[in-house]
Amino acid sequence: MSERSYRSTVLVSALVWFLLGLHAPMVHQITHHNRMPDPMALVLVAALAVTGVVCVLALLRAPRIRGAGESASRG
């Protein structure tokens, strides 16, 4: 993964997890007040959760990016 791609993935991941956190009160409404939100909202939250997990897995699989000062011979 290139450095640019890695940075983009980090930004997307942060945005997705932020948006997912904004919708966390919806889970409280479902579990404690037995109120079901709009089905489209449930689909949106599920899509955000899947995207967040995919981003984190992509970041964990990415090889270590070497800095400009490091040589390729170092490990």
C-alpha positions in Angstrom: 0.0 0.0 0.0 1.4 3.4 -1.0 1.8 6.1 1.6 -0.9 8.1 -0.1 -3.3 5.2 -0.1 -2.5 4.5 3.6 -3.2 8.1 4.6 -6.5 8.1 2.7 -7.5 4.9 4.4 -6.7 6.4 7.8 -8.8 9.5 7.0 -11.7 7.4 5.8 -11.5 5.1 8.8 -11.5 8.1 11.2 -14.5 9.6 9.4 -16.5 6.4 9.4 -15.9 5.6 13.1 -16.8 9.2 13.9 -20.1 8.9 12.0 -20.8 5.5 13.6 -20.2 7.1 17.1 -22.8 9.8 16.2 -25.4 7.1 15.6 -24.6 5.2 18.9 -27.7 6.7 20.7 -29.8 4.7 18.2 -28.6 1.5 19.8 -29.7 2.8 23.2 -33.2 3.6 21.8 -33.5 0.1 20.4 -32.2 -1.8 23.5 -33.7 0.3 26.3 -36.8 1.9 24.9 -37.9 -0.7 22.3 -38.1 2.0 19.6 -37.1 0.9 16.1 -35.6 3.6 13.9 -36.2 4.0 10.2 -35.0 0.9 8.3 -32.8 3.2 6.1 -31.1 4.4 9.3 -30.4 0.8 10.3 -28.9 0.1 6.8 -26.7 3.2 7.1 -25.4 2.2 10.5 -24.7 -1.3 9.3 -22.9 0.0 6.2 -20.8 2.3 8.4 -19.9 -0.6 10.7 -18.9 -2.8 7.8 -16.8 0.0 6.2 -15.1 0.7 9.5 -14.1 -2.9 10.0 -12.9 -3.2 6.4 -10.8 0.0 6.9 -9.2 -1.3 10.1 -8.4 -4.6 8.5 -6.8 -2.9 5.5 -4.7 -0.8 7.8 -3.6 -3.8 9.8 -2.6 -5.7 6.7 -0.7 -2.8 5.2 3.1 -3.3 5.3 5.2 -0.9 7.4 5.9 2.3 5.5 9.6 3.3 5.7 10.4 6.9 6.4 12.5 9.0 4.1 15.5 8.7 6.4 15.5 4.9 6.7 17.4 2.7 4.4 15.9 -0.3 2.8 18.6 -2.6 4.4 17.3 -1.9 7.9 14.7 -4.2 9.3 
